[in-house]
Every structure is written in C-alpha cells, then in structure tokens.
Amino acid sequence: MSRREGAVHAKNIVIFGAMGAGKSSLINLIADQNIAKTGSNLKRCTLTWTKYPLPRFIDDGMQYNIFDTMGIENPEIEPREYRQSIKNASRLLRELDACGGTNLLVYCIKKGRDSSALRSNYQLFREVLYQRRVPIVMVVTCLEDENVMEKWWDRNHAMFEKDQIVVEGHACVTTLKDEDVKYKASRQAVRELIRRYAAVIPVSGGWKPQEGKVKAFIRQLRGPEPKDKKLQDKLQKDLKDQCGMETKLASDVAKTLMYT
C-alpha cells in the first residue's frame, strides 16, 4: 500500500475554556462513551492537553482528533498557572501546525459562570493564537434544568455580543446521561455543529515561527532578532488591548508564546 493510500485524513478540533466548564464531559458526550476523565481533582493534569482520536464518529468518512486543552483561569488571579497554560497552549499550537493545522475551535462555557476570563479566553484563542483564521463555535453546558435548552441562548446571546464574543455557531447542551432525551439531543447538536463548521482544510496558527523546540530554544538564547522583537511587541500589545492583561503579564506571556 502506498503512503498516500495508507494516510489517515483527520480533522483537528480544539476544545478550550475555563477550569470546570465541562470540557472533558463534553468530549464524552461527543464520543458517547467515557473516554475523558472528569472531576475537580484533575486540575493539574488539565493544564496540559489530551488528544482523543475519534474515527468516523460523524458519517463523513473522516477521523476527528479532539484535543481537550488545559483549563484557563483569570490571568490576574492565577498568573503563574496562567503562564503555564499559555506555555502548553503554545506547544499544542506548534504540534497541531506540524501535523497540518486546526479545523475548528470549540469554546466550552458553563451556564451561570460569571467569569471575567470569559472574553479574555475567547480573545486569546480567537484573536491572538489563531488570528481569526480558524472557525470558532460555542457550546454552553449544564442546561439540563432548562425546559428548552435553546431558550438559554435566546436570553443570553446579547451578553456575548456586548463583550464582542462572536461565534459562527453554538449548541446548548447537557452532558448528564440521566437526562436521556436532552442528552441524545445534545450529542446530535454538538456533532452537527462540528460537522457543519469544521474547516475542510486545516489552518495553521499563522504567526508562530515554523520551527522545532530546539530551534526555538537556540533562538531564545541568541536573543531576539529585529523581526522577532517586532512580533513579540505586537503580541504584547494584542494581549493588553484584547485580553485586558497588565503590561508585565502581557510581556511575560508574549515571550512565552514566542519561545515555547
């Protein structure tokens, strides 16, 4: 069999959101089986990412790789964990770019969670890491108490518009299997969301230098070249203007993104 004939064609889906938003439960909903560990005791391990290959879970003949990313907290409250999360996000972006790119961003948020990180997380992935080059959708979890889950979006979508959080599509879901009818409807809604909005051709992050870890480390030791310094300054400005970071934190995060 030739290399071309044996190649696995896959779409890469990145799920991101705050700690406790229900990302792992969402993955189990998508897969319709418990493949991702859940629970508040997973705080440390969810600061990295886990890849879940789902072959042909949508009837289009494609394999989907679902990436469960680290939980990202408020940068001003947990700056050390935030920087570690950024470092892991940068490594994930580099790995995805190496295998072709990303087809879809899924922003997972939890009903009733009033977090100042809501817009910051969106801006970090949508605007800074991916430069608006990858489609993004939103999944709202913990809506089992709603008689009609979609009604929650009708009541709250204006809040996202006010915060300039714009997504191509959304799904209102429950991940509780006890809610049999709503659970099945949720699984179908999320799968359709992915099928409909995942880019046919994966997209790279766009701004990161295409290099391995060793070259990035050597470049850091050597010091920034003029083009690197210009890019780092732009990242710092974007992090301040779009994610609302303080100057010191924005500078640290920009450096982390450049040299991880």
C-alpha contacts under 8 A as a table, 3 or more apart, distances in Angstrom:
res1	aa1	res2	aa2	distance
1	M	5	E	6.20
1	M	6	G	6.38
2	S	5	E	5.16
2	S	6	G	6.17
3	R	6	G	5.17
3	R	7	A	5.99
4	R	7	A	5.26
8	V	63	Q	7.40
9	H	62	M	6.19
9	H	63	Q	6.35
10	A	62	M	5.73
10	A	63	Q	4.49
10	A	64	Y	5.28
10	A	65	N	6.64
11	K	62	M	7.21
11	K	63	Q	6.38
11	K	64	Y	4.80
11	K	65	N	6.03
11	K	102	T	7.24
11	K	103	N	5.82
11	K	198	A	7.60
11	K	200	V	8.00
11	K	202	P	7.06
12	N	64	Y	6.00
12	N	65	N	4.82
12	N	66	I	6.17
12	N	67	F	7.43
12	N	96	L	7.75
12	N	101	G	7.16
12	N	102	T	5.08
12	N	103	N	5.31
12	N	104	L	6.84
12	N	202	P	7.44
13	I	64	Y	7.08
13	I	65	N	6.02
13	I	66	I	4.86
13	I	67	F	6.06
13	I	102	T	6.39
13	I	103	N	5.90
13	I	104	L	4.97
13	I	105	L	6.06
13	I	106	V	7.23
13	I	198	A	7.70
14	V	66	I	6.09
14	V	67	F	4.82
14	V	68	D	6.59
14	V	69	T	7.14
14	V	102	T	7.32
14	V	104	L	6.35
14	V	105	L	4.98
14	V	106	V	6.03
15	I	23	K	6.76
15	I	66	I	7.27
15	I	67	F	5.99
15	I	68	D	5.39
15	I	69	T	6.13
15	I	105	L	6.06
15	I	106	V	4.64
15	I	107	Y	6.03
15	I	108	C	6.74
16	F	23	K	7.11
16	F	68	D	6.92
16	F	69	T	5.51
16	F	70	M	7.13
16	F	71	G	7.11
16	F	105	L	7.52
16	F	106	V	6.32
16	F	107	Y	5.29
16	F	108	C	6.03
17	G	21	A	6.36
17	G	23	K	7.22
17	G	69	T	7.95
17	G	70	M	7.88
17	G	71	G	5.91
17	G	72	I	6.30
17	G	107	Y	5.73
17	G	108	C	5.12
17	G	109	I	6.18
17	G	121	N	6.77
18	A	21	A	5.59
18	A	71	G	4.72
18	A	72	I	4.65
18	A	73	E	5.68
18	A	108	C	7.82
18	A	109	I	7.16
18	A	117	A	7.55
18	A	118	L	7.78
18	A	121	N	7.65
19	M	22	G	7.94
19	M	43	K	7.45
19	M	70	M	7.61
19	M	71	G	4.05
19	M	72	I	5.87
19	M	73	E	6.41
20	G	23	K	7.54
20	G	40	S	6.97
20	G	71	G	7.33
20	G	110	K	7.81
21	A	108	C	6.25
21	A	109	I	5.13
21	A	110	K	4.80
21	A	141	T	7.30
22	G	25	S	5.19
22	G	26	L	6.01
22	G	108	C	7.07
22	G	109	I	7.43
22	G	110	K	6.91
22	G	141	T	6.71
23	K	26	L	4.98
23	K	27	I	6.37
23	K	68	D	6.69
23	K	108	C	6.19
24	S	27	I	5.08
24	S	28	N	6.45
24	S	36	A	5.44
24	S	37	K	6.49
24	S	38	T	5.75
24	S	68	D	6.69
25	S	28	N	5.05
25	S	29	L	6.22
25	S	36	A	7.15
25	S	37	K	7.98
25	S	38	T	6.41
25	S	175	T	6.14
26	L	29	L	4.93
26	L	30	I	6.23
26	L	141	T	7.96
26	L	175	T	6.37
27	I	30	I	5.05
27	I	31	A	6.15
27	I	35	I	7.67
27	I	36	A	6.68
27	I	66	I	7.58
27	I	68	D	7.57
28	N	31	A	5.09
28	N	32	D	5.57
28	N	33	Q	5.29
28	N	34	N	5.08
28	N	35	I	5.96
28	N	36	A	6.15
29	L	32	D	4.92
29	L	33	Q	6.92
29	L	175	T	5.96
29	L	183	Y	7.92
29	L	186	S	7.85
29	L	187	R	5.76
30	I	187	R	5.76
30	I	190	V	6.84
30	I	191	R	6.48
31	A	34	N	7.68
31	A	35	I	7.57
31	A	54	L	7.17
31	A	57	F	7.25
32	D	187	R	7.59
34	N	37	K	7.38
35	I	52	Y	7.91
37	K	42	L	7.86
38	T	42	L	6.95
39	G	42	L	5.88
40	S	43	K	6.05
41	N	44	R	7.88
42	L	45	C	5.52
42	L	46	T	6.06
43	K	46	T	5.52
43	K	47	L	6.85
43	K	71	G	7.72
44	R	47	L	5.51
44	R	48	T	7.95
45	C	48	T	5.93
45	C	49	W	7.91
45	C	70	M	7.74
46	T	49	W	6.31
46	T	68	D	7.96
46	T	69	T	6.60
46	T	70	M	4.45
46	T	71	G	6.01
47	L	69	T	7.10
47	L	70	M	3.83
47	L	71	G	5.81
47	L	72	I	7.70
47	L	84	Q	7.41
47	L	85	S	5.70
47	L	88	N	7.32
48	T	69	T	6.14
48	T	70	M	4.91
48	T	85	S	7.13
48	T	88	N	5.76
48	T	89	A	7.84
49	W	67	F	6.48
49	W	68	D	5.39
49	W	69	T	4.29
49	W	70	M	5.69
49	W	88	N	7.57
49	W	92	L	7.51
50	T	67	F	5.61
50	T	68	D	5.21
50	T	69	T	6.66
51	K	65	N	6.45
51	K	66	I	5.74
51	K	67	F	4.59
51	K	68	D	6.48
52	Y	65	N	5.58
52	Y	66	I	5.03
52	Y	67	F	6.29
52	Y	68	D	7.82
53	P	63	Q	6.99
53	P	64	Y	5.94
53	P	65	N	4.37
53	P	66	I	6.27
54	L	57	F	5.92
54	L	63	Q	5.78
54	L	64	Y	5.11
54	L	65	N	5.98
54	L	66	I	7.33
55	P	62	M	6.67
55	P	63	Q	4.11
55	P	64	Y	6.10
56	R	59	D	6.16
56	R	60	D	6.82
56	R	61	G	5.35
56	R	62	M	5.26
56	R	63	Q	5.08
56	R	64	Y	7.14
57	F	63	Q	7.37
57	F	64	Y	7.54
58	I	61	G	7.31
58	I	62	M	7.37
58	I	191	R	7.04
58	I	195	R	7.16
59	D	62	M	7.79
69	T	89	A	7.56
70	M	85	S	6.27
70	M	88	N	7.68
70	M	89	A	7.74
71	G	85	S	7.47
72	I	82	Y	6.35
72	I	85	S	6.37
72	I	121	N	7.21
73	E	77	I	7.65
73	E	78	E	6.60
73	E	81	E	7.74
73	E	82	Y	6.41
73	E	117	A	6.53
74	N	77	I	5.42
74	N	78	E	6.15
74	N	79	P	7.75
74	N	82	Y	7.37
74	N	115	S	7.91
74	N	116	S	6.78
74	N	117	A	5.03
75	P	78	E	5.39
75	P	79	P	4.88
75	P	82	Y	5.40
75	P	83	R	7.99
75	P	117	A	7.66
75	P	245	M	7.36
76	E	79	P	5.65
76	E	245	M	7.52
78	E	81	E	5.53
78	E	82	Y	5.93
79	P	82	Y	4.89
79	P	83	R	6.10
79	P	249	L	7.43
80	R	83	R	5.28
80	R	84	Q	6.38
81	E	84	Q	4.98
81	E	85	S	6.05
82	Y	85	S	4.97
82	Y	86	I	6.17
83	R	86	I	4.96
83	R	87	K	6.17
83	R	252	D	7.72
83	R	253	V	6.17
83	R	256	T	7.55
84	Q	87	K	5.00
84	Q	88	N	6.32
85	S	88	N	5.17
85	S	89	A	6.08
86	I	89	A	4.93
86	I	90	S	6.07
86	I	253	V	6.92
86	I	256	T	7.24
86	I	257	L	7.06
87	K	90	S	5.15
87	K	91	R	6.34
87	K	256	T	6.02
87	K	257	L	6.57
87	K	260	T	6.25
88	N	91	R	5.03
88	N	92	L	6.10
89	A	92	L	5.04
89	A	93	L	6.12
90	S	93	L	5.07
90	S	94	R	6.27
90	S	256	T	7.96
90	S	257	L	5.70
90	S	260	T	6.29
91	R	94	R	5.08
91	R	95	E	6.19
91	R	260	T	6.30
92	L	95	E	5.03
92	L	96	L	6.08
93	L	96	L	5.12
93	L	97	D	6.06
93	L	129	L	7.96
93	L	205	G	6.61
94	R	97	D	5.11
94	R	98	A	6.19
94	R	208	K	7.62
94	R	210	Q	7.73
95	E	98	A	5.08
95	E	99	C	6.56
96	L	99	C	5.26
96	L	100	G	6.28
96	L	101	G	4.90
96	L	102	T	6.38
96	L	204	S	7.55
97	D	100	G	5.13
97	D	101	G	4.26
97	D	102	T	7.33
97	D	203	V	7.83
97	D	204	S	5.16
97	D	205	G	6.82
98	A	101	G	7.00
100	G	202	P	6.15
100	G	203	V	7.21
100	G	204	S	6.95
101	G	202	P	4.78
101	G	203	V	4.69
101	G	204	S	4.40
101	G	205	G	7.20
102	T	105	L	7.72
102	T	134	V	6.98
102	T	202	P	4.81
102	T	203	V	5.10
102	T	204	S	6.22
102	T	205	G	7.80
103	N	134	V	6.50
103	N	135	P	7.17
103	N	198	A	5.09
103	N	199	A	4.73
103	N	200	V	7.04
103	N	201	I	6.77
103	N	202	P	4.51
103	N	203	V	6.20
104	L	134	V	6.01
104	L	135	P	5.26
104	L	136	I	5.88
104	L	137	V	7.74
104	L	194	I	7.55
104	L	197	Y	7.07
104	L	198	A	4.85
104	L	199	A	6.42
105	L	134	V	6.86
105	L	135	P	6.22
105	L	136	I	4.56
105	L	137	V	6.35
106	V	136	I	5.84
106	V	137	V	5.07
106	V	138	M	5.59
106	V	139	V	6.92
107	Y	122	Y	7.38
107	Y	136	I	7.19
107	Y	137	V	6.13
107	Y	138	M	4.61
107	Y	139	V	6.18
108	C	138	M	5.90
108	C	139	V	4.93
108	C	140	V	6.08
108	C	141	T	7.31
109	I	113	R	7.76
109	I	138	M	7.47
109	I	139	V	6.38
109	I	140	V	5.08
109	I	141	T	6.30
110	K	113	R	5.72
110	K	140	V	5.61
110	K	141	T	4.90
110	K	142	C	6.21
111	K	140	V	6.29
111	K	141	T	5.98
111	K	142	C	5.82
111	K	143	L	6.68
114	D	118	L	7.89
115	S	118	L	5.54
116	S	119	R	6.96
116	S	120	S	7.36
117	A	120	S	4.87
117	A	121	N	5.77
118	L	121	N	5.60
118	L	122	Y	6.51
119	R	122	Y	5.08
119	R	123	Q	6.07
119	R	163	D	6.54
119	R	164	Q	7.75
119	R	165	I	6.59
119	R	243	C	7.18
120	S	123	Q	5.17
120	S	124	L	6.04
120	S	242	Q	7.27
120	S	243	C	4.45
120	S	244	G	6.89
121	N	124	L	5.09
121	N	125	F	6.44
121	N	243	C	7.50
122	Y	125	F	5.59
122	Y	126	R	5.73
122	Y	127	E	7.63
122	Y	165	I	6.88
123	Q	126	R	5.19
123	Q	127	E	4.94
123	Q	128	V	6.43
123	Q	242	Q	6.09
123	Q	243	C	5.84
124	L	127	E	5.86
124	L	128	V	4.98
124	L	129	L	6.07
124	L	239	L	7.39
124	L	242	Q	7.86
124	L	243	C	6.45
125	F	128	V	5.87
125	F	129	L	4.94
125	F	130	Y	5.97
126	R	129	L	6.43
126	R	130	Y	5.43
126	R	131	Q	6.13
126	R	132	R	5.40
126	R	133	R	7.96
126	R	134	V	7.57
126	R	136	I	7.39
127	E	130	Y	5.91
127	E	131	Q	4.50
127	E	132	R	5.37
127	E	242	Q	7.84
128	V	131	Q	5.33
128	V	235	L	7.15
128	V	238	D	6.74
128	V	239	L	7.28
129	L	205	G	6.11
129	L	207	W	7.67
130	Y	133	R	5.67
130	Y	134	V	6.38
130	Y	204	S	7.55
130	Y	205	G	4.60
130	Y	206	G	6.50
130	Y	207	W	7.82
131	Q	134	V	7.85
131	Q	205	G	7.12
131	Q	206	G	6.97
131	Q	207	W	7.78
132	R	135	P	7.55
133	R	203	V	6.82
133	R	204	S	7.97
133	R	205	G	7.45
133	R	206	G	7.70
134	V	199	A	7.51
134	V	203	V	6.22
135	P	167	V	7.92
135	P	168	E	6.83
135	P	197	Y	6.70
135	P	198	A	6.80
135	P	199	A	6.84
136	I	167	V	5.51
136	I	168	E	5.94
136	I	169	G	7.51
136	I	197	Y	7.86
137	V	167	V	5.03
137	V	168	E	5.43
137	V	169	G	4.87
137	V	170	H	5.47
137	V	193	L	7.68
137	V	197	Y	7.73
138	M	167	V	6.52
138	M	169	G	6.51
138	M	170	H	4.63
138	M	171	A	6.52
139	V	170	H	5.59
139	V	171	A	4.85
139	V	172	C	5.97
139	V	173	V	7.12
139	V	190	V	7.59
140	V	143	L	7.45
140	V	170	H	7.75
140	V	171	A	6.35
140	V	172	C	4.93
140	V	173	V	6.08
141	T	172	C	6.44
141	T	173	V	5.15
141	T	174	T	5.54
141	T	175	T	7.07
142	C	145	D	7.73
142	C	173	V	6.65
142	C	174	T	5.11
142	C	175	T	7.02
143	L	146	E	5.53
143	L	149	M	5.89
143	L	152	W	7.89
143	L	172	C	6.81
143	L	173	V	5.72
143	L	174	T	5.30
144	E	147	N	7.73
144	E	149	M	7.20
144	E	173	V	7.25
144	E	174	T	5.18
144	E	176	L	7.58
144	E	179	E	7.06
144	E	182	K	7.23
146	E	149	M	5.08
146	E	151	K	7.67
146	E	152	W	7.40
148	V	151	K	5.62
148	V	152	W	7.80
149	M	152	W	5.82
149	M	153	W	7.82
149	M	172	C	5.67
149	M	173	V	6.65
150	E	153	W	5.48
150	E	154	D	6.78
150	E	171	A	7.66
150	E	172	C	5.66
151	K	154	D	4.96
151	K	155	R	6.40
152	W	155	R	5.25
152	W	156	N	6.20
152	W	172	C	7.50
153	W	156	N	5.10
153	W	157	H	5.32
153	W	172	C	7.21
154	D	157	H	6.03
155	R	158	A	7.54
156	N	159	M	5.55
156	N	160	F	7.32
157	H	160	F	5.36
157	H	161	E	6.53
158	A	161	E	5.00
158	A	162	K	6.14
159	M	162	K	5.12
159	M	163	D	6.43
160	F	163	D	5.08
160	F	164	Q	6.12
160	F	165	I	4.97
160	F	166	V	7.04
161	E	164	Q	4.87
161	E	165	I	5.65
161	E	166	V	6.50
162	K	165	I	7.58
167	V	170	H	7.25
168	E	197	Y	7.49
169	G	193	L	6.92
169	G	197	Y	7.59
170	H	193	L	7.07
171	A	186	S	7.61
171	A	189	A	6.12
171	A	190	V	6.11
171	A	193	L	7.17
172	C	186	S	7.15
173	V	182	K	7.48
173	V	183	Y	7.39
173	V	185	A	7.94
173	V	186	S	4.82
173	V	187	R	7.92
173	V	189	A	7.95
174	T	179	E	7.70
174	T	182	K	6.69
174	T	183	Y	5.87
174	T	186	S	6.23
175	T	183	Y	6.14
175	T	186	S	7.49
176	L	179	E	5.72
176	L	180	D	7.92
176	L	183	Y	6.35
177	K	180	D	5.62
177	K	183	Y	5.77
178	D	183	Y	7.78
179	E	182	K	5.47
179	E	183	Y	5.53
180	D	183	Y	5.05
180	D	184	K	6.20
181	V	184	K	5.39
181	V	185	A	6.25
182	K	185	A	4.98
182	K	186	S	5.92
183	Y	186	S	4.99
183	Y	187	R	6.21
184	K	187	R	5.16
184	K	188	Q	6.27
185	A	188	Q	5.19
185	A	189	A	6.09
186	S	189	A	5.01
186	S	190	V	6.18
187	R	190	V	5.37
187	R	191	R	6.15
188	Q	191	R	5.23
188	Q	192	E	6.06
189	A	192	E	5.20
189	A	193	L	6.11
190	V	193	L	4.90
190	V	194	I	6.28
191	R	194	I	5.18
191	R	195	R	6.07
192	E	195	R	4.95
192	E	196	R	5.89
193	L	196	R	5.29
193	L	197	Y	6.08
194	I	197	Y	5.49
194	I	198	A	5.51
195	R	198	A	6.00
199	A	202	P	6.10
199	A	203	V	7.91
203	V	206	G	7.88
205	G	208	K	6.59
208	K	258	M	7.03
211	E	215	K	6.09
211	E	216	A	6.59
212	G	215	K	5.49
212	G	216	A	6.29
213	K	216	A	5.06
213	K	217	F	6.12
213	K	260	T	6.83
214	V	217	F	5.09
214	V	218	I	6.20
215	K	218	I	5.06
215	K	219	R	6.02
216	A	219	R	5.06
216	A	220	Q	6.21
216	A	258	M	7.99
216	A	259	Y	5.39
216	A	260	T	6.63
217	F	220	Q	5.05
217	F	221	L	6.36
217	F	259	Y	6.48
217	F	260	T	7.56
218	I	221	L	5.12
218	I	222	R	6.11
219	R	222	R	5.09
219	R	223	G	6.18
219	R	224	P	6.92
219	R	259	Y	7.63
220	Q	223	G	5.22
220	Q	224	P	6.67
220	Q	259	Y	6.10
224	P	227	K	7.81
224	P	228	D	5.41
224	P	229	K	5.59
225	E	228	D	5.14
225	E	229	K	6.11
226	P	229	K	5.10
226	P	230	K	6.17
227	K	230	K	5.10
227	K	231	L	6.26
228	D	231	L	5.10
228	D	232	Q	6.02
228	D	258	M	7.94
229	K	232	Q	4.98
229	K	233	D	6.06
230	K	233	D	5.16
230	K	234	K	6.28
231	L	234	K	5.06
231	L	235	L	6.21
232	Q	235	L	5.07
232	Q	236	Q	6.18
232	Q	254	A	5.80
232	Q	255	K	6.62
232	Q	258	M	6.70
233	D	236	Q	5.07
233	D	237	K	6.22
233	D	254	A	7.71
234	K	237	K	5.08
234	K	238	D	6.14
235	L	238	D	5.04
235	L	239	L	6.09
235	L	254	A	5.54
236	Q	239	L	5.13
236	Q	240	K	6.26
236	Q	247	T	7.80
236	Q	250	A	5.15
236	Q	251	S	5.46
236	Q	253	V	7.54
236	Q	254	A	5.27
237	K	240	K	5.14
237	K	241	D	5.98
237	K	250	A	7.63
238	D	241	D	5.15
238	D	242	Q	5.43
238	D	243	C	7.21
239	L	242	Q	5.52
239	L	243	C	4.94
239	L	244	G	6.55
239	L	245	M	5.97
239	L	250	A	5.61
239	L	254	A	7.72
240	K	243	C	5.71
240	K	244	G	4.86
240	K	245	M	4.59
240	K	246	E	6.30
240	K	247	T	6.62
240	K	250	A	6.02
241	D	244	G	5.65
241	D	245	M	7.55
245	M	249	L	6.26
245	M	250	A	5.58
246	E	249	L	5.50
246	E	250	A	6.02
247	T	250	A	5.11
247	T	251	S	6.09
248	K	251	S	5.17
248	K	252	D	6.31
249	L	252	D	5.09
249	L	253	V	6.06
250	A	253	V	5.14
250	A	254	A	5.98
251	S	254	A	5.20
251	S	255	K	6.25
252	D	255	K	5.24
252	D	256	T	6.21
253	V	256	T	4.93
253	V	257	L	6.16
254	A	257	L	5.14
254	A	258	M	6.22
255	K	258	M	5.11
255	K	259	Y	6.22
256	T	259	Y	5.46
256	T	260	T	5.75
257	L	260	T	5.77
